[in-house]
Amino acid sequence: MKSYVTKFKQNNMLCHKCLMNVVKSLSGLKGLEEFNVDLNSQSIKVVYRDKSISKDDIKYIVNESILTGKVIKLVH
């Protein structure tokens, strides 16, 4: 199965609570092979293999988890 990679900068990720919410939210996504979240550089890299999730879905989950301060789950 083909793997897809998305990398982006998340400028509103400013604290460890934000980081933990992003990590927990991404951990709950099916189809992810790996991810790396770096608070210092505010960068996120996600490797996924499932076409049921998209780059936009990933960015939405990351952003919402930071804005709401909660773990976000993807609902299709």
The first five atom37 places (N, CA, C, CB, O) and aatype in JSON, in Angstrom:
{
  "aatype": [12, 11, 15, 18, 19, 16, 11, 13, 11, 5, 2, 2, 12, 10, 4, 8, 11, 4, 10, 12, 2, 19, 19, 11, 15, 10, 15, 7, 10, 11, 7, 10, 6, 6, 13, 2, 19, 3, 10, 2, 15, 5, 15, 9, 11, 19, 19, 18, 1, 3, 11, 15, 9, 15, 11, 3, 3, 9, 11, 18, 9, 19, 2, 6, 15, 9, 10, 16, 7, 11, 19, 9, 11, 10, 19, 8],
  "atom_mask": [
    [1, 1, 1, 1, 1],
    [1, 1, 1, 1, 1],
    [1, 1, 1, 1, 1],
    [1, 1, 1, 1, 1],
    [1, 1, 1, 1, 1],
    [1, 1, 1, 1, 1],
    [1, 1, 1, 1, 1],
    [1, 1, 1, 1, 1],
    [1, 1, 1, 1, 1],
    [1, 1, 1, 1, 1],
    [1, 1, 1, 1, 1],
    [1, 1, 1, 1, 1],
    [1, 1, 1, 1, 1],
    [1, 1, 1, 1, 1],
    [1, 1, 1, 1, 1],
    [1, 1, 1, 1, 1],
    [1, 1, 1, 1, 1],
    [1, 1, 1, 1, 1],
    [1, 1, 1, 1, 1],
    [1, 1, 1, 1, 1],
    [1, 1, 1, 1, 1],
    [1, 1, 1, 1, 1],
    [1, 1, 1, 1, 1],
    [1, 1, 1, 1, 1],
    [1, 1, 1, 1, 1],
    [1, 1, 1, 1, 1],
    [1, 1, 1, 1, 1],
    [1, 1, 1, 0, 1],
    [1, 1, 1, 1, 1],
    [1, 1, 1, 1, 1],
    [1, 1, 1, 0, 1],
    [1, 1, 1, 1, 1],
    [1, 1, 1, 1, 1],
    [1, 1, 1, 1, 1],
    [1, 1, 1, 1, 1],
    [1, 1, 1, 1, 1],
    [1, 1, 1, 1, 1],
    [1, 1, 1, 1, 1],
    [1, 1, 1, 1, 1],
    [1, 1, 1, 1, 1],
    [1, 1, 1, 1, 1],
    [1, 1, 1, 1, 1],
    [1, 1, 1, 1, 1],
    [1, 1, 1, 1, 1],
    [1, 1, 1, 1, 1],
    [1, 1, 1, 1, 1],
    [1, 1, 1, 1, 1],
    [1, 1, 1, 1, 1],
    [1, 1, 1, 1, 1],
    [1, 1, 1, 1, 1],
    [1, 1, 1, 1, 1],
    [1, 1, 1, 1, 1],
    [1, 1, 1, 1, 1],
    [1, 1, 1, 1, 1],
    [1, 1, 1, 1, 1],
    [1, 1, 1, 1, 1],
    [1, 1, 1, 1, 1],
    [1, 1, 1, 1, 1],
    [1, 1, 1, 1, 1],
    [1, 1, 1, 1, 1],
    [1, 1, 1, 1, 1],
    [1, 1, 1, 1, 1],
    [1, 1, 1, 1, 1],
    [1, 1, 1, 1, 1],
    [1, 1, 1, 1, 1],
    [1, 1, 1, 1, 1],
    [1, 1, 1, 1, 1],
    [1, 1, 1, 1, 1],
    [1, 1, 1, 0, 1],
    [1, 1, 1, 1, 1],
    [1, 1, 1, 1, 1],
    [1, 1, 1, 1, 1],
    [1, 1, 1, 1, 1],
    [1, 1, 1, 1, 1],
    [1, 1, 1, 1, 1],
    [1, 1, 1, 1, 1]
  ],
  "atom_positions": [
    [[0.84, -1.18, 0.0], [0.0, 0.0, 0.0], [0.89, 1.25, 0.0], [-0.96, 0.0, 1.22], [1.89, 1.3, 0.71]],
    [[0.52, 2.21, -0.78], [1.3, 3.44, -0.93], [1.2, 4.3, 0.33], [0.83, 4.22, -2.14], [0.14, 4.39, 0.95]],
    [[2.31, 4.93, 0.68], [2.34, 5.85, 1.81], [2.31, 7.29, 1.3], [3.59, 5.61, 2.69], [2.85, 7.59, 0.24]],
    [[1.67, 8.15, 2.06], [1.58, 9.57, 1.76], [2.24, 10.34, 2.89], [0.11, 10.02, 1.55], [2.15, 9.94, 4.05]],
    [[2.9, 11.45, 2.57], [3.57, 12.26, 3.58], [3.05, 13.68, 3.48], [5.12, 12.22, 3.4], [2.93, 14.24, 2.39]],
    [[2.74, 14.25, 4.64], [2.39, 15.66, 4.68], [3.23, 16.32, 5.76], [0.86, 15.87, 4.94], [3.37, 15.8, 6.86]],
    [[3.78, 17.47, 5.42], [4.58, 18.27, 6.36], [4.01, 19.67, 6.36], [6.1, 18.27, 5.97], [3.69, 20.22, 5.3]],
    [[3.88, 20.25, 7.53], [3.41, 21.63, 7.6], [3.84, 22.27, 8.91], [1.89, 21.69, 7.46], [4.2, 21.6, 9.87]],
    [[3.79, 23.59, 8.91], [4.13, 24.38, 10.09], [2.82, 24.78, 10.75], [4.99, 25.63, 9.72], [1.89, 25.22, 10.08]],
    [[2.76, 24.64, 12.08], [1.56, 24.98, 12.84], [1.92, 26.12, 13.79], [1.0, 23.73, 13.63], [2.34, 25.89, 14.93]],
    [[1.74, 27.36, 13.31], [2.19, 28.55, 14.05], [1.48, 28.78, 15.37], [2.02, 29.75, 13.2], [2.02, 29.46, 16.24]],
    [[0.28, 28.22, 15.54], [-0.44, 28.45, 16.8], [-0.16, 27.37, 17.85], [-1.93, 28.51, 16.53], [-0.8, 27.36, 18.89]],
    [[0.78, 26.49, 17.6], [1.18, 25.47, 18.57], [2.28, 26.08, 19.44], [1.67, 24.14, 17.86], [3.45, 26.1, 19.05]],
    [[1.9, 26.56, 20.62], [2.81, 27.37, 21.42], [3.22, 26.75, 22.75], [2.19, 28.67, 21.68], [4.19, 27.22, 23.36]],
    [[2.53, 25.73, 23.22], [2.83, 25.21, 24.56], [2.78, 23.68, 24.57], [1.83, 25.79, 25.59], [2.38, 23.04, 23.6]],
    [[3.19, 23.12, 25.7], [3.21, 21.66, 25.83], [1.81, 21.07, 25.85], [3.95, 21.26, 27.09], [1.63, 19.93, 25.41]],
    [[0.83, 21.8, 26.35], [-0.54, 21.29, 26.32], [-1.02, 21.17, 24.87], [-1.49, 22.22, 27.13], [-1.67, 20.19, 24.5]],
    [[-0.69, 22.16, 24.05], [-1.02, 22.09, 22.62], [-0.37, 20.85, 22.0], [-0.55, 23.37, 21.88], [-1.02, 20.1, 21.28]],
    [[0.89, 20.67, 22.3], [1.63, 19.53, 21.77], [0.97, 18.21, 22.17], [3.07, 19.56, 22.26], [0.79, 17.33, 21.33]],
    [[0.61, 18.08, 23.43], [0.0, 16.84, 23.91], [-1.36, 16.59, 23.26], [-0.15, 16.88, 25.43], [-1.67, 15.45, 22.92]],
    [[-2.16, 17.63, 23.08], [-3.46, 17.47, 22.41], [-3.27, 17.04, 20.96], [-4.27, 18.78, 22.47], [-4.02, 16.2, 20.46]],
    [[-2.29, 17.6, 20.29], [-2.01, 17.22, 18.9], [-1.57, 15.75, 18.85], [-0.92, 18.13, 18.28], [-2.06, 14.98, 18.02]],
    [[-0.66, 15.37, 19.73], [-0.16, 13.99, 19.74], [-1.29, 13.01, 20.03], [0.96, 13.83, 20.8], [-1.41, 11.99, 19.35]],
    [[-2.12, 13.31, 21.01], [-3.24, 12.42, 21.35], [-4.25, 12.34, 20.2], [-3.95, 12.91, 22.64], [-4.76, 11.27, 19.9]],
    [[-4.52, 13.47, 19.56], [-5.46, 13.47, 18.44], [-4.93, 12.67, 17.27], [-5.75, 14.9, 18.0], [-5.67, 11.88, 16.67]],
    [[-3.66, 12.85, 16.93], [-3.06, 12.11, 15.83], [-2.95, 10.62, 16.16], [-1.69, 12.67, 15.49], [-3.1, 9.78, 15.28]],
    [[-2.7, 10.3, 17.42], [-2.6, 8.9, 17.83], [-3.9, 8.14, 17.61], [-2.19, 8.81, 19.28], [-3.89, 6.92, 17.42]],
    [[-5.01, 8.85, 17.65], [-6.31, 8.22, 17.47], [-6.72, 8.01, 16.03], [0.0, 0.0, 0.0], [-7.75, 7.4, 15.76]],
    [[-5.93, 8.51, 15.09], [-6.28, 8.38, 13.67], [-5.85, 7.02, 13.13], [-5.62, 9.49, 12.86], [-4.71, 6.6, 13.3]],
    [[-6.77, 6.36, 12.47], [-6.44, 5.09, 11.82], [-5.76, 5.38, 10.5], [-7.71, 4.22, 11.6], [-6.08, 6.35, 9.82]],
    [[-4.82, 4.54, 10.14], [-4.13, 4.68, 8.86], [-2.83, 5.44, 8.94], [0.0, 0.0, 0.0], [-2.12, 5.54, 7.93]],
    [[-2.48, 5.98, 10.12], [-1.2, 6.67, 10.24], [-0.09, 5.66, 10.45], [-1.23, 7.69, 11.4], [-0.23, 4.72, 11.24]],
    [[1.0, 5.84, 9.75], [2.17, 4.99, 9.95], [3.08, 5.59, 11.01], [2.93, 4.8, 8.63], [3.6, 4.88, 11.88]],
    [[3.26, 6.9, 10.94], [4.1, 7.59, 11.91], [3.82, 9.08, 11.84], [5.6, 7.3, 11.65], [3.28, 9.59, 10.86]],
    [[4.2, 9.76, 12.92], [4.13, 11.21, 12.9], [5.18, 11.78, 13.83], [2.72, 11.7, 13.3], [5.63, 11.11, 14.77]],
    [[5.56, 13.02, 13.57], [6.53, 13.73, 14.39], [5.99, 15.14, 14.61], [7.95, 13.75, 13.73], [5.67, 15.85, 13.66]],
    [[5.9, 15.53, 15.87], [5.42, 16.86, 16.22], [6.54, 17.55, 17.0], [4.09, 16.8, 17.05], [6.95, 17.06, 18.05]],
    [[7.03, 18.68, 16.49], [8.13, 19.4, 17.12], [7.65, 20.76, 17.57], [9.34, 19.53, 16.16], [7.34, 21.62, 16.74]],
    [[7.59, 20.96, 18.88], [7.11, 22.22, 19.44], [8.06, 23.37, 19.14], [6.91, 22.1, 20.93], [7.61, 24.48, 18.83]],
    [[9.35, 23.13, 19.22], [10.33, 24.21, 19.01], [10.25, 24.8, 17.61], [11.73, 23.68, 19.25], [10.3, 26.02, 17.45]],
    [[10.13, 23.97, 16.61], [10.06, 24.47, 15.23], [8.61, 24.64, 14.76], [10.8, 23.53, 14.28], [8.37, 25.15, 13.67]],
    [[7.66, 24.21, 15.6], [6.23, 24.26, 15.27], [5.93, 23.49, 13.98], [5.77, 25.72, 15.13], [5.06, 23.88, 13.2]],
    [[6.65, 22.4, 13.78], [6.46, 21.63, 12.56], [5.85, 20.27, 12.87], [7.78, 21.46, 11.82], [6.04, 19.7, 13.94]],
    [[5.11, 19.78, 11.89], [4.44, 18.49, 12.01], [4.68, 17.71, 10.72], [2.91, 18.67, 12.28], [4.56, 18.25, 9.61]],
    [[5.03, 16.45, 10.88], [5.19, 15.55, 9.74], [4.35, 14.32, 10.02], [6.71, 15.17, 9.5], [4.44, 13.72, 11.09]],
    [[3.53, 13.95, 9.05], [2.66, 12.79, 9.19], [2.83, 11.89, 7.98], [1.18, 13.22, 9.36], [2.79, 12.35, 6.84]],
    [[3.02, 10.6, 8.23], [3.08, 9.59, 7.18], [1.85, 8.71, 7.36], [4.42, 8.74, 7.23], [1.65, 8.12, 8.42]],
    [[1.03, 8.62, 6.32], [-0.2, 7.83, 6.41], [-0.36, 6.99, 5.17], [-1.42, 8.75, 6.61], [0.2, 7.29, 4.11]],
    [[-1.14, 5.92, 5.3], [-1.28, 4.99, 4.18], [-2.73, 4.82, 3.75], [-0.71, 3.64, 4.56], [-3.0, 4.16, 2.74]],
    [[-3.63, 5.39, 4.47], [-5.05, 5.18, 4.23], [-5.64, 6.37, 3.48], [-5.8, 4.95, 5.55], [-5.52, 7.51, 3.93]],
    [[-6.28, 6.11, 2.35], [-6.88, 7.2, 1.57], [-8.16, 7.73, 2.2], [-7.17, 6.72, 0.17], [-8.73, 8.7, 1.69]],
    [[-8.62, 7.12, 3.3], [-9.83, 7.62, 3.95], [-9.54, 8.89, 4.76], [-10.43, 6.54, 4.86], [-10.47, 9.56, 5.2]],
    [[-8.27, 9.22, 4.96], [-7.9, 10.49, 5.58], [-7.12, 11.3, 4.56], [-7.07, 10.27, 6.89], [-6.49, 10.74, 3.66]],
    [[-7.15, 12.59, 4.71], [-6.48, 13.47, 3.76], [-5.6, 14.47, 4.51], [-7.5, 14.2, 2.87], [-5.67, 14.59, 5.73]],
    [[-4.81, 15.18, 3.76], [-3.97, 16.24, 4.33], [-4.86, 17.27, 5.02], [-3.1, 16.91, 3.23], [-4.52, 17.76, 6.09]],
    [[-5.98, 17.61, 4.41], [-6.9, 18.58, 5.01], [-7.49, 18.07, 6.31], [-8.03, 18.91, 4.02], [-7.64, 18.83, 7.26]],
    [[-7.83, 16.77, 6.37], [-8.33, 16.17, 7.61], [-7.29, 16.29, 8.72], [-8.71, 14.69, 7.38], [-7.61, 16.65, 9.85]],
    [[-6.06, 15.98, 8.39], [-4.98, 16.03, 9.38], [-4.78, 17.45, 9.89], [-3.67, 15.5, 8.77], [-4.67, 17.67, 11.09]],
    [[-4.73, 18.4, 8.97], [-4.57, 19.8, 9.38], [-5.75, 20.28, 10.23], [-4.42, 20.7, 8.13], [-5.55, 21.01, 11.2]],
    [[-6.96, 19.86, 9.88], [-8.14, 20.23, 10.65], [-8.05, 19.69, 12.07], [-9.41, 19.72, 9.96], [-8.29, 20.43, 13.03]],
    [[-7.71, 18.43, 12.21], [-7.62, 17.8, 13.53], [-6.55, 18.49, 14.38], [-7.3, 16.29, 13.39], [-6.78, 18.76, 15.56]],
    [[-5.41, 18.78, 13.8], [-4.33, 19.45, 14.53], [-4.79, 20.83, 14.98], [-3.06, 19.56, 13.65], [-4.64, 21.18, 16.15]],
    [[-5.34, 21.6, 14.08], [-5.75, 22.97, 14.4], [-6.86, 22.99, 15.46], [-6.22, 23.69, 13.14], [-6.8, 23.77, 16.4]],
    [[-7.86, 22.14, 15.3], [-8.97, 22.11, 16.26], [-8.52, 21.65, 17.64], [-10.08, 21.18, 15.76], [-9.02, 22.14, 18.65]],
    [[-7.57, 20.72, 17.7], [-7.09, 20.27, 19.01], [-6.36, 21.39, 19.74], [-6.17, 19.05, 18.85], [-6.4, 21.46, 20.96]],
    [[-5.7, 22.25, 18.99], [-5.01, 23.4, 19.59], [-6.02, 24.47, 20.0], [-3.96, 23.99, 18.61], [-5.96, 25.0, 21.11]],
    [[-6.94, 24.8, 19.1], [-7.91, 25.86, 19.38], [-8.87, 25.53, 20.52], [-8.7, 26.17, 18.15], [-9.23, 26.4, 21.31]],
    [[-9.29, 24.27, 20.6], [-10.27, 23.89, 21.62], [-9.62, 23.38, 22.9], [-11.19, 22.83, 21.07], [-10.26, 23.34, 23.95]],
    [[-8.35, 22.99, 22.83], [-7.68, 22.42, 23.99], [-8.16, 21.02, 24.3], [0.0, 0.0, 0.0], [-8.04, 20.56, 25.44]],
    [[-8.71, 20.34, 23.3], [-9.27, 19.0, 23.48], [-8.71, 18.04, 22.44], [-10.8, 19.05, 23.4], [-8.18, 18.44, 21.4]],
    [[-8.84, 16.76, 22.74], [-8.47, 15.73, 21.78], [-9.59, 15.64, 20.75], [-8.22, 14.35, 22.47], [-10.76, 15.49, 21.12]],
    [[-9.26, 15.73, 19.48], [-10.24, 15.73, 18.39], [-10.2, 14.38, 17.68], [-9.95, 16.88, 17.38], [-9.14, 13.84, 17.38]],
    [[-11.37, 13.86, 17.41], [-11.5, 12.6, 16.66], [-12.13, 12.91, 15.31], [-12.36, 11.53, 17.45], [-13.01, 13.76, 15.2]],
    [[-11.67, 12.21, 14.29], [-12.19, 12.39, 12.94], [-13.46, 11.58, 12.78], [-11.15, 11.97, 11.89], [-13.48, 10.38, 13.05]],
    [[-14.52, 12.25, 12.35], [-15.81, 11.58, 12.13], [-16.13, 11.68, 10.66], [-16.95, 12.2, 13.02], [-16.22, 12.78, 10.11]],
    [[-16.3, 10.53, 10.02], [-16.69, 10.51, 8.59], [-18.11, 10.08, 8.47], [-15.77, 9.58, 7.75], [-18.65, 9.99, 7.37]]
  ]
}
